[in-house]
Amino acid sequence: MKTLRLVLALVVAAPWQVLAQGNRGNHGGGGGGGNRPGNGGGNPRPPVTRPTPPVNRLPPQHRDRPQPPVNRPQPPVTRPQPPVNRPQPPVNRPQPPVNRPQPPVTRPKPPVNRPQPPVTRPQPPVTRPQPPVNRPQPPVNRPRPPVNRPHQPPTHRPPVLRPEPGRGHMPRPNPVQDPLRGGGGFSNHPTRDGRGGQLGGTHLSHAPNHTHRSHTFNNVTVVNNINARIGMGGHVAGSTHWYYGNGLRYAHHYDHNHVHWFGFYLADVYFWTRWHNGMPWWQDPARGRWLYYRDGSWWYQDAGTTYIYRDGGYYRYTPVRGGYEAKPEPAPPTSPAQPAEPDQTDFISEDGSRLVQVLGERNEAFLYDNTGDEPAFKAYLTEGAETVQFSGTGGADLQILVTVAADGVKSFKLFNGEGEPFGEPEDSVNPESQLEGSGAFSDLNGALPR
């Protein structure tokens, strides 16, 4: 039907197209003639009547008649169709067996642990460095052969037990015939003086030193007054009298045993002494010994041996040429005093200006200046010292002779007061032959010890 309508439309439109082309040809010919406006024509152009194309219509009598069908060819219509997936049943087709050669398969097998007999093969020794191990080892005391090496003097000052400073003369004990024995010291210490003043201070547990003695026993006026009061007599047992003067306060007590006691109070300390044979006596509470004061020192006598007391220690007193030897006495274990070194020996010049200390297993000799309150180290002298003797006016002008003993043979060395050696005496068992022709000891009297 669509095709039919299209054909009819073309048939109707064709005459009209031919007519239109004819009119266009008439208008274009004739030069300047025609009825175009502006060309000089006077009449307007009449309207054009275009013929209507004939319509192929069926007469009325044929309209109700059945028309034969018109078979018009239709163009094929191609419509895209979606793909249809239809499941196909599996096709089991028997296949003949295929024999294909396969490569051999090598599979690793686990190791088999089978016991093997031990094989002993000599191995070279392996040396492996080991880190050092620091393990504390106990000290091993191995005897060493003696080495003959020259002894080097020590580079440090040895400890020295302070002696009494030199006072320009040699102390002498002057032994007494009736030393005190037994009995106790004064213990009934008063608390107030004769004026009612409060007494204080600390009681001395050691013998009064040089500072204390300088205000008491070394004061000639005090000593003369004490001896005068004792000699007056008429004392009442148990009485106590106080005396004042020169900044000193002291008491005199006469006990029921007819013993005279004198107590001295000096600033923050005090001590009591017993007066016997015109001298003060002090009792050492640690050893129960009675010491007497004479010639600026405290002394103790026992069975013909005399000891000098210094700083809580006892030293055996032995005179030597130009001075004295002080050999310490070992203190008992129960004594609170500081025990002296048993291998220490002091040699002090007569004027007290020089001190030679010999100590240690080597018997080393050290020289000190003893003029001050504390010994001042001067020089190292020698080792193997046996005894020391002095000569001269003292101090730097002093001469010092040291007897040296080694392997049973004695020799001698000479030093001045500063510890400088001089002279070269040869080793000899005869000391006198060493000094022949030497003026160092020409002023000494007596024989040298042999």
Stockholm file with secondary structure:
# STOCKHOLM 1.0

chainA/1-450         MKTLRLVLALVVAAPWQVLAQGNRGNHGGGGGGGNRPGNGGGNPRPPVTRPTPPVNRLPPQHRDRPQPPVNRPQPPVTRPQPPVNRPQPPVNRPQPPVNRPQPPVTRPKPPVNRPQPPVTRPQPPVTRPQPPVNRPQPPVNRPRPPVNRPHQPPTHRPPVLRPEPGRGHMPRPNPVQDPLRGGGGFSNHPTRDGRGGQLGGTHLSHAPNHTHRSHTFNNVTVVNNINARIGMGGHVAGSTHWYYGNGLRYAHHYDHNHVHWFGFYLADVYFWTRWHNGMPWWQDPARGRWLYYRDGSWWYQDAGTTYIYRDGGYYRYTPVRGGYEAKPEPAPPTSPAQPAEPDQTDFISEDGSRLVQVLGERNEAFLYDNTGDEPAFKAYLTEGAETVQFSGTGGADLQILVTVAADGVKSFKLFNGEGEPFGEPEDSVNPESQLEGSGAFSDLNGALPR
#=GR chainA/1-450 SS CHHHHHHHHHHHHHHHHHHHHHHHHHHHSSTTCSSCTTTTCCSCCCCCCCCCCCCCCCCGGGTTSCCCCCCCCCCCCCCCCCCCCCCCCCCCCCCCCCCCCCCCCCCCCCCCCCCCCCCCCCCCCCCCCCCCCCCCCCCCCCCCCCCCCCCCCCSSCCCCCCCCCCCSSCCCCCCCSSCCCSCCCCCCCCSBCTTSCBCCCEECSSCCCHHHHHTTTTCHHHHHHHHHHHHHCCCCTTEEEEEEETTEEEEEEECTTSCEEEEEEETTEEEEEEEETTEEEEEETTTTEEEEEETTEEEEEETTEEEEEETTEEEEEEEETTEEEEEECCCCTTCSSCCCCTTEEEEEETTSCEEEEEETTTTEEEEEECSSSSCEEEEEEESSEEEEEEESSSGGGCEEEEEEEETTEEEEEEEETTSCBCCCCCCCSCHHHHHTTCCTTTTCCSCCCC
#=GC SS_cons         CHHHHHHHHHHHHHHHHHHHHHHHHHHHSSTTCSSCTTTTCCSCCCCCCCCCCCCCCCCGGGTTSCCCCCCCCCCCCCCCCCCCCCCCCCCCCCCCCCCCCCCCCCCCCCCCCCCCCCCCCCCCCCCCCCCCCCCCCCCCCCCCCCCCCCCCCCSSCCCCCCCCCCCSSCCCCCCCSSCCCSCCCCCCCCSBCTTSCBCCCEECSSCCCHHHHHTTTTCHHHHHHHHHHHHHCCCCTTEEEEEEETTEEEEEEECTTSCEEEEEEETTEEEEEEEETTEEEEEETTTTEEEEEETTEEEEEETTEEEEEETTEEEEEEEETTEEEEEECCCCTTCSSCCCCTTEEEEEETTSCEEEEEETTTTEEEEEECSSSSCEEEEEEESSEEEEEEESSSGGGCEEEEEEEETTEEEEEEEETTSCBCCCCCCCSCHHHHHTTCCTTTTCCSCCCC
//
